[in-house]
């Protein structure tokens, strides 16, 4: 006769993959390169910040040039 604990253990062993997917659980594999993935994201954010500052400066320059052109045309 199979005990309740044996039955539940066997059931969980068979269904674990599906339970992880269904409940969107993390596994050790997901955390294995976690620090590298976080560093990559942090670097991307820094690159975006730099791009935003450069784009803002270029937009300001273009807006100033446009105002000068508008002043000349009047």
LINTACOR-V660809 format. One record per residue. PHI is phi in whole degrees, 0 to 359 (999 if undefined). PSI is psi in whole degrees, -180 to 180 (NA if undefined). OMEGA is omega in whole degrees, 0 to 359 (none if undefined). Layout:
{{PHI PSI OMEGA} {PHI PSI OMEGA}}
This chain:
{{999 131 181} {278 129 178} {284 162 180} {300 -43 180} {297 -41 178} {295 -42 180} {297 -47 181} {295 -42 178} {299 -43 179} {295 -43 179} {299 -47 180} {296 -39 177} {299 -42 181} {289 -35 188} {260 -3 188} {305 -46 180} {304 -45 182} {288 -35 178} {293 -41 178} {299 -46 179} {294 -48 184} {297 -41 183} {267 3 178} {55 48 181} {274 150 176} {271 150 177} {242 171 177} {303 -37 179} {299 -38 179} {296 -31 182} {265 -5 183} {302 -43 180} {247 28 184} {302 -46 181} {296 -38 179} {294 -43 180} {295 -41 178} {296 -44 179} {299 -41 179} {298 -43 179} {294 -43 179} {299 -42 178} {296 -40 179} {296 -39 179} {295 -42 177} {299 -43 178} {298 -40 178} {294 -39 177} {299 -45 179} {298 -46 179} {300 -43 181} {298 -43 179} {296 -43 179} {294 -42 179} {295 -40 178} {297 -43 179} {296 -42 179} {294 -41 178} {296 -42 178} {298 -43 178} {299 -45 179} {297 -41 179} {296 -40 178} {295 -43 178} {297 -40 178} {297 -41 179} {297 -39 178} {297 -43 179} {297 -43 179} {299 -40 180} {294 -36 180} {290 -35 185} {285 -20 184} {290 NA none}}
